[in-house]
Amino acid sequence: MRRATLLRRRLPARALSSMRTARRAASIVPRSALAAAAPLSLTFAATTLARAEASHDAAAAHARERAERLIAAADTASRARRVPSRWRLLRRAAGLSLRAGPLLIGRMTADVSQLLGIRRIDDLWWRWCLVEVERAGPTFIKLCQWAASRDDLFPVQATRRFARLHDRVEPHAYSETLISVQHAFGDGLTIDEAILGSGCVAQVHRGVLKDGRCVAIKVVHPGVRELVDCDMHLLRYVGSFLEYWTPSLRYLAVRGTIQRFEKVMRAQLDLRTEAANLEKLHLLFVDDEHVFIPRPIEDVNGRDGAQRDVLVENYVEGVPILKYGKERSEAVRSALAEHGARAVLKMVLHHNFVHADLHPGNVLVETSTGRLAILDAGICVEIPTETHEVMVRVLRAMLEYRGDDAARLLLLTNDFEDTDGLQAKREAAFVDGFAAFVENTRTQPIFDSMASYVGDVCALAVNNRVALDASFVAVALAVKVVEGMVVDLQPDFPFLDIAIPIFLKENCMRASREEAGRMSGYMNGLLSGLRNEE
């Protein structure tokens, strides 16, 4: 009796009420009927769960299939591009020469002024240079922005200046937007004249579909693709000329560098590539309650919402993350910083698929849910399996303070040509410098100042003519940009506390996959032996 009384005191009122209800039901319904219904209830629950899982798997398979179809269409269109006429190339070359000539004369004047101790001329020249680059068009804006992300190839004083470039051009007319949308989908879409955002490749409007859904409509600027085709031909000619007449620049592999940039640039000119990237990211984060990836609309007037020149996707009502954080409490800013850091580290360490343009303007906070919305996935890096394994091993070596091992792993991807017979000495200097750099992190954890560390590693690489793998650099810089965003939200954010568990989890999962692969090989061999014996 006493035990029952104590049990009742420990149980909450709701639990006691449920117990009483169950007793009443048991007194009314025969126990045999309850026993007979139990298997049916379990079967119903199992069937419902199986249906939900099957539905989720089907949706995931459909998303993957759509992404593959969009990428294939974009690749086909890229191979079918037209070659610009000679007259157009000459006219474009003349226009660019008129911009570049005065800049070269100004650069020589700035160098002479620096020798005389007048540094203000150098600052004025860089401002002038950035203005001329913006006026030169989308190819050169993107080229300089891309160069700003390759601290391992170009001097720091240049990359820091190029990082200030704004991704802006004059927006095209509203009538041009209507023509492009009508050509892609026909009539029936309501499009706001106001521009939500305009870059050097495309601009975005808000729109409404026939069924009343609010969407974002991204439209490529008319004529931009032909202009980029012309510029890329000229850049290839310039690259070949520089490599032939300036042997000292061959270590940069100028033509290969231009080819890598061209691949990045053309991916942004076909909006089907961005749609495929959005589908992949949405699939990776579909179960994450703190991150939202807008999806391209599948059916717009009977056509896929992802076309070459127009992309229709979910509309996100939100505020840029840094602006949102300034108006919120410290606890909210801390939560946003943690969600952003986790999202990027999952991309890097777990998913092997990284959004490579994660500046604060591409990360919004949904006003209705507080989730992070990641936009503009035109540039994404899909890390090859072998490269990802090397990257994880490099991070592990750095965390274990084995800097020489980490440096030798990085050298596996070095493709600079040995034009003067000194590359072996440079690589040895890179290993020594990297080992000393990692040893210094014993007093300052590696993830506590990622921005400065990435810059130091890239400076070490360019000084010793070591070309780091492009995907590795893109990943490092993505983490660097996000770290800057996180620090703006919370200056003392514990990046290490977030990074280490995710890193260790991925390391364990990788070891488990390798062990499973070995076991699978062993079992296959065993079964083959048994079959042979039979």
N, C-alpha and C positions, 0 to 999 in steps of 0.2 A: 504493500500500500504506500509506504513511504517512498519507495523507488519510483512508483507511478506519479506521485505528487511532485517529486523533484524533476522528473522528466517533463511534466506539464509546465513547470516554472521556466525551464530552459527554452522551451519551444515558443516561437512568436505566435501571436493571436491568429494570424492568417493560416499558419500551419495547423493549429488546433482545429480551426474551422474546416479545413480541407479533410482532416482526419475524421471529423464527425460526419461530414458529407459522405465520405467513403463508407463509413459504417452503415449509414442509412441506406446507401445504394446496395451494399452487400446484403442487408436484411430484406430488401425488396426483391432484388434480382438473384435468382439461384446461382450458387457458386459454379455449378456445371456450365451455365450459360456464359459466365465471365471467363471461365477457363477455355471454352470453345471460341470466344471472341478474341482472346489474346493473340493467337497466331495470325488471325486476319488483320488485326491492328498492326502487328509487326511487319506483315507482308505489305500492307498499304504504305507504311512509313518507308520501308526499303525501296518500294517501287517509286514513290515520289522522289526520294533522294537520287535514285538511278536516273530518273527522267531529267531532273535538274542538272546532274552531271553530264548527261548526254547532250542536253541543250547547250550547256556551256562549251563542251568540246566541239559541237557543230558550229557554234558562233566563232570560236577561235580558229577552226579550220577554214571557215569562210573568210575571216579577216586575213589569214595568211595567204589564201588563194588570191584574194583581191589585191593584196600588196604585191605579190609576184606578177600578177597580170599587169598592174600599173607600171612596174619597173621594166617589164619586157616591152611595153608600148613606148615608154620613154627612150629606151635604148635603141629601138628600131627607128624612131624619129631622129635621134641624134646622129645615127649613121647615114641618114638620108639628107643631111643638110647640104645647101648649095654653096658652091665656091664663089666668093665675090669677084666681080669683074675687075680687070686691071685699072680701068678708069676710076672706079670707086676706091680701090686701094691707094692709088696715087693721090686722089683728092683728100682722103683721110690722112695719109702720111704728111701731106703738105700742111694740113691744119694742125696736126700734132707738133710738127717741126716749128711752126710759128709760136707755139706755146713753150716748147722745150728750149729753143735758142736763147731767149732772154733769161730763162732760168739758169742755164749754164754760165752765162756771163755774170749773172748775179752771184752764183756760187763762188766763182773765182774772186769776185770783189769781196765777198764775205770772208774767204780764207785769208786774203791779204789784210783785211781789217782785224782779224783775230791775231795775226802776227804783230800788228801794231797795238794790240791790247784793247781794241774796240769790239766788244762782244755783242753789242746791241744789233749790229748789222746781221749777225748770224740768226738771231731770233726773228728779225723782220723777214729774212729770206725764207725761213721755215714756214712762217705764216703765209707768205706769198705762194710757196710751193704747194701747201695744202689747198689753198683756194684754186690754183690752177688744176690740181688733180681732180677736185670736185667738178670743175667745169669741163674736164676732158671726157667725162662720161662714166657709165657704170663699170666698164672693164677696169679702168685704172683706179677707181674708188675701191673696188673689190680686190684688185691686185695689191694695193697698199695696205688694205685691212688684213689681207691674207699674210703679207710680209710682216705685219705687226704681230701676227700670231706665231711666227717662226723665228723666235729669238736664237734658235740654234743655227740659223743660216745667215742672219743679217746683224749688223752692229746694233747694240742696245740704243745708242743715241738716235738711230733712225727708227727703230721699231716703236720707241716711246712716242715719237712725234706722229707716226702714222696711226697710232692707236687713238689719236684725237679726231681722226676723220669722221665726219658725220655721213651717215648713209642716206643722203637726201638728194633729190633732183626735183625739178618742177613737175608737179603732178599733171597727168594728161587730162584733157577735157572730159567732162561728164558725158558728153555725146559719144566719145570714143569708148567709154565704159559700156554704155547702152548697146553700141554696135557689137562689141566683143561678146557680151552676155547673150544678146539675141542670136548671134551666129552660133554660139555654143549650145544654147538651150531653147531657142525660140522665145515666144512671148509668155507672159504669165508671172514673171518675177517682178516684185516691187523693189526698187533700189533707191536708197537715200542718196541725195546729191552730196551730202557732207562726207568728207574723207576721214576715216578712222586713223589711217596711217599711210605714209607713202615712202617707199624706199627707192633705190636706184634701179630696181628690176620690176617692181609691181606696186600697186596701191590697193587699199582695202576699203570696202564700203559695207554698210549694214543693209540687209535685205530681208524680204519676207516672201516665203513660198506660197503656192496656191492654197496649201492646207493650213496656212496661218503660222507656220513655224518661223521663228526669227533665226537668220543665218548670217554668217560673215562671208562676203564675196571678194575674193582676191583676183585682181586682173593685171596681167602683164602689160607694161607700157608698149604701145604700138611702135614697131621699128627697132626695139631694143635688141632683138635677137640678131637682126641683120648687122647692126652696129658691132655687136660682140663678135660675130663671125669675122668681120673685117679686122677688128683689133687683134684677134687671136692669130690671124695670118701674119700681120705685121710683127707681132711679138715673136713668132717663130723665126721670121727672117732676122730680127735683131739678135735673138739668142744664138743662131748659127754664126752670125757675123762676129759676135763677141767671143765665142769659143774658138773661132778660127784665127782671129787677129790678136787676141789677148790670152795667151797660154796660161797666164797666172790665174785666170778666172775659171779654168777648166775644172778645178777641184769642186766648184760649186755645182757642176753638172747643170748648166743653165737650161739646156733644152729639156732635160728631164724635169727640172723644177717647173718650167712653163707648162709641160704636159700635165703635171699634177694639178697646177692651178686651173688649167682649162677644164679638167674633169670636175673640179669643185664648182667652177663658174657655170658650166652647162647644166649641172644638176639643179641649179636654182632657176634656170630659164624654162624648164619644163615642170609645171606645177604638179604633174602626175608623180614626180619623184617625191615632192613634199607630201603628197597625199599618202603614198606608200609608207613613208617614214612615220606619219601620224598614225597610220593603222598599226604599225609595229609597236610604237610606243604605247598606244592605247591598250594593246594586247598585253604588254609587259606590266602595265600599272592598273589593269582593270580591277584588281582586288585591293588596291591601295586606297584606303578611305581618305587619305590626306592629299592625294595628287589626282588631278583631272587632266586628261589629254583630249582635246576636241577631235571628233572624227569627221572625215569627209562625208557629205551626204551621198547616199548610194543612188537615189533615184530623184532626178530633177527633170520633170517633163519627159520621163521615159528614157533619159540618158544618165550615165554615171556622172555624179557631181564633180568628179576630178577630170578636167580636160586640160589640154596642153597650155592654153592661155588663160583659163578661168578655173578657179577652185572654189567650190561652195562647201563650207564646213559649219559645224556647230558654233553658234554665237556665244561668246563668254562675256557676261556682264561682270566686269571686275576692275580693280585698281592696281597699278604697278606696285610690286611688292615693297619697294623702299618708301614710296609715298604712303602706302597703307600702314607700314610699320611706324612711321613718324606720328601717326594719329592714334596709336594704340598703346596699351600698357606694356611694361617690361615683360610680363608673363606671356603675352601674345607674341611679342617680338621674338622671345626665346623659342616658342613653339614653332613659329615660322622658320626660324633659322635651322632648327633641328629637322623639320620636314624637308626643307630644301637640301640640306647636307645629305640626309639619308637617300633622297631620290637620286642625286648625282652619284653617290657612292654605290648604290645598287646598279645604276647603269654601267659604271666602270668595272666593278668587281664581280657582279653577278650576271647581268644581262649581256655583256659584251656588245652593247649598242648604245652609243653616247650621242646626245644632242650637243653639237659642237658650236652652237651660237647662243649660249645661255647668258646673255647680258640681261641686266635687270628689267629692260623694257619688254623682254619676251617671257617674263614670269609675272603673272597677275595673281591676285587673291580674289576669288569669287566673293562677291558681296553677300550672296544669299547663304553660302555654306561655309565660307572661310577656307576652302581648299585652295591649294596652289594649282593654277592652270598654266601649263607650259605650251607656248605658241611657237609658230614660225620654225618648223622642223625641216627647212630646206637643206640644211647642212647637218648630216649625221654621220658618225664614224662607226662602221661595223668592224669590230676588231677581229682579225683572223685568229683562229684557235691557237696556233703556234705563238703568235705575237702576244696574245693575252696570257698564255702560260709564262712567257718570258717576263712580261710586265709584273705578274704576281710574284715571280721569283725575285725580280729586282726589288720590289717593295719589301718582300720578306728579308732579303739580304740587308737592305737599308735599316729595317727595324731591328735586325740582329747585329748592326754595326759592322757588317762585312762589306765595306765600301769597295774594295778591290774586286770582289766577286760580282757585285752589282755593275761595276763599270765594264767588266769583261762581257757580261751579258748584253749590255747596251751596244758594245762594239760588234756583236754578231750581226747587227743590221746596218753597219757603216758601209756606205757604197761610194764614198769619195775616191776619186782616182789618185794613185800615187804618182804625181807628175814630176816630182823632184827627188824621189828616193828617201824622203824624210818622214814618210807617213808612220813607219814603225816607231820612230822616236816620239812623234806627236801622240800616238795612241798610248805609249808608255806614260807620257806626261799626263794624258787624260786620266789614266788609271790612278796615278799617284795623286793628282789633284782631287779626283772624286773620293778616293779613300780618306784624304785629309778633310774634305768637306763633310763626309758622313761622320767621321770621328768627332768633329766639332758639334754635331747634333746631340752628343751625350749630355750637354748642358742645356740644350734647347730642343725639345721633341720635334721630330720631322714634320708633323702635321700642324704644329702650332703657328707656323709662318710659311705656308705653302707658296704664297706669292713670291717671297724673296728667294726661296729655295729653287723654284722652277727657273727663275731668272738667273741664278748663279749657275745652275747646271747647264742651261743653254749658252751662257757666256763662256763657260769652260769648253763646251762643244765647238763653238765657232772659233775660239782662239786656237784650238788644236785640230781644226778641219775634220771634225767628227760629225757625220750626218746622222742624227737620231731618226728612228722610224717615225714617219709622218703621223701614223695613228697614235703612237705613244705620246708624241708632242701634243697632238690634239686633245688627248685625254688629260694630260698634265695641265694644259691650259684651261680646259673646261673646269677642272677642280680648282685651279687658280682663280678663275673668274667667280665661281660660286663662293670660294672662301672670302673674296673681297665683299661680295654681297652679304654673306653671313656676318662678317665682322661689322659691316655697317648697321646691321640689325642688333647685334649683341657683341660688343668689342671683346669680351672675355669668354666667347663661346668655346666650350671644350671639344674642339674638333677631334682630338685624339680619342676621347671617350666614345664617340660615335663611330669612328673609322675602324678601330681595332676589332670590335666584335664582328662587324661585317666582313672584315678581311679574314679573321680566323674562321668564320662560318664558311666562306668561300673556299678557304684552304682545305677544310675538312671535307666539304662536298666534292672538291676536285680529287682528293685522296680516295674518297669512297667510290667515285666513278672509275678511277684507275684500277682500284682493287676489284670492282665489279667486272671491268673489262678483262682483267687477268683471270678471274674465276670463270667468266664466260668462255674464254679461250681454252682454259683447262677442261671444262665440261665438254666443249665441242670436241676436243681431242680425245677425251675418254669415250664419248659416244661413237666417234669414228673408229676407235680401236675395237669397241665391242661389235660394231657392224662388220668390220673386217674379219673378226673371229668367227662370226656367224656365217 
